[in-house]
């Protein structure tokens, strides 16, 4: 949304640009009214440009915020996926060797 400060700044930049143009050319105007027309047109061009491009900047800002929100959600889902604590497996079948093989190793250790 265009702001008052943006309009004032763009108007001043337009006037400053016209001032630099006049200084570079070195033109002297016979009447003050002839000088004002160029300043008004230059300032109006800058103010119009600000008004037009502010809409594009605002749309891009909204699009960026939406994309960042989606990325934050994806990161939260990813973080939630990796947030787990490994608990020991308490099932009977969790013992990889089994009772028979543990007894076999226990009693067969003297023969090794």
C-alpha positions as CSV (number, residue, x, y, z in Angstrom):
1,X,0.0,0.0,0.0
2,X,1.5,3.3,-1.0
3,X,2.4,5.6,1.9
4,X,2.6,9.3,2.3
5,X,6.3,9.2,3.0
6,X,6.8,7.2,-0.3
7,X,4.9,9.8,-2.3
8,X,6.9,12.6,-0.7
9,X,10.2,10.9,-1.2
10,X,9.4,10.0,-4.9
11,X,8.4,13.6,-5.5
12,X,11.6,14.9,-4.0
13,X,13.6,12.4,-6.0
14,X,11.8,13.6,-9.2
15,X,12.6,17.2,-8.4
16,X,16.2,16.4,-7.6
17,X,16.5,14.5,-10.9
18,X,15.1,17.5,-12.8
19,X,17.6,19.7,-11.0
20,X,20.5,17.5,-12.0
21,X,19.3,17.5,-15.6
22,X,19.0,21.3,-15.7
23,X,22.5,21.6,-14.2
24,X,24.0,19.2,-16.7
25,X,22.4,21.0,-19.7
26,X,23.1,24.4,-18.3
27,X,19.9,25.8,-19.6
28,X,18.6,29.2,-18.4
29,X,14.9,29.7,-18.5
30,X,13.5,33.2,-19.2
31,X,10.5,32.8,-16.9
32,X,10.1,30.9,-13.7
33,X,6.8,29.3,-15.0
34,X,8.8,27.5,-17.7
35,X,11.0,26.0,-15.1
36,X,8.2,24.7,-12.9
37,X,6.6,22.7,-15.7
38,X,9.7,20.4,-16.0
39,X,9.9,19.9,-12.2
40,X,6.2,19.0,-12.0
41,X,6.5,16.5,-14.9
42,X,9.6,14.9,-13.5
43,X,8.1,14.7,-10.0
44,X,4.8,13.3,-11.4
45,X,6.8,10.7,-13.3
46,X,8.5,9.5,-10.2
47,X,5.3,9.6,-8.1
48,X,3.5,7.6,-10.8
49,X,6.3,5.1,-11.0
50,X,6.2,4.7,-7.2
51,X,2.5,4.2,-7.2
52,X,2.6,1.5,-10.0
53,X,5.6,-0.4,-8.7
54,X,4.4,-0.4,-5.1
55,X,1.6,-2.8,-6.1
56,X,4.2,-5.2,-7.5
57,X,6.4,-5.0,-4.5
58,X,3.4,-5.6,-2.2
59,X,2.3,-8.6,-4.2
60,X,5.8,-10.0,-4.2
61,X,6.0,-9.5,-0.4
62,X,2.7,-11.4,0.1
63,X,3.9,-14.2,-2.1
64,X,7.2,-14.4,-0.2
65,X,5.4,-14.5,3.1
66,X,3.2,-17.4,1.8
67,X,6.2,-19.3,0.6
68,X,8.0,-18.8,3.9
69,X,5.0,-20.0,5.8
70,X,4.8,-23.2,3.7
71,X,8.5,-23.8,4.2
72,X,8.1,-23.3,8.0
73,X,5.3,-25.8,8.0
74,X,7.4,-28.3,6.0
75,X,10.3,-27.8,8.3
76,X,8.0,-28.4,11.3
77,X,6.7,-31.6,9.8
78,X,10.2,-32.7,9.1
79,X,11.4,-31.9,12.6
80,X,8.4,-33.7,14.1
81,X,9.3,-36.7,12.0
82,X,12.8,-36.8,13.3
83,X,11.8,-36.1,17.0
84,X,11.7,-39.6,18.5
85,X,13.5,-41.4,21.2
86,X,14.8,-44.8,20.6
87,X,13.4,-47.1,23.3
88,X,14.8,-50.6,23.8
89,X,12.8,-53.3,22.2
90,X,10.9,-55.2,25.0
91,X,9.5,-57.9,22.8
92,X,10.5,-61.5,23.3
93,X,11.7,-61.8,19.8
94,X,13.9,-58.7,20.1
95,X,16.8,-60.8,21.4
96,X,18.7,-61.4,18.3
97,X,20.5,-64.5,19.6
98,X,17.7,-66.2,21.5
99,X,17.9,-68.3,24.7
100,X,19.1,-71.4,23.0
101,X,22.1,-69.8,21.5
102,X,23.0,-67.8,24.6
103,X,23.0,-71.1,26.6
104,X,25.0,-72.7,23.8
105,X,27.6,-69.9,24.0
106,X,27.6,-70.1,27.8
107,X,28.3,-73.8,28.0
108,X,30.4,-74.0,24.9
109,X,32.8,-71.3,26.0
110,X,35.0,-73.7,27.8
111,X,35.5,-75.8,24.7
112,X,36.6,-72.8,22.5
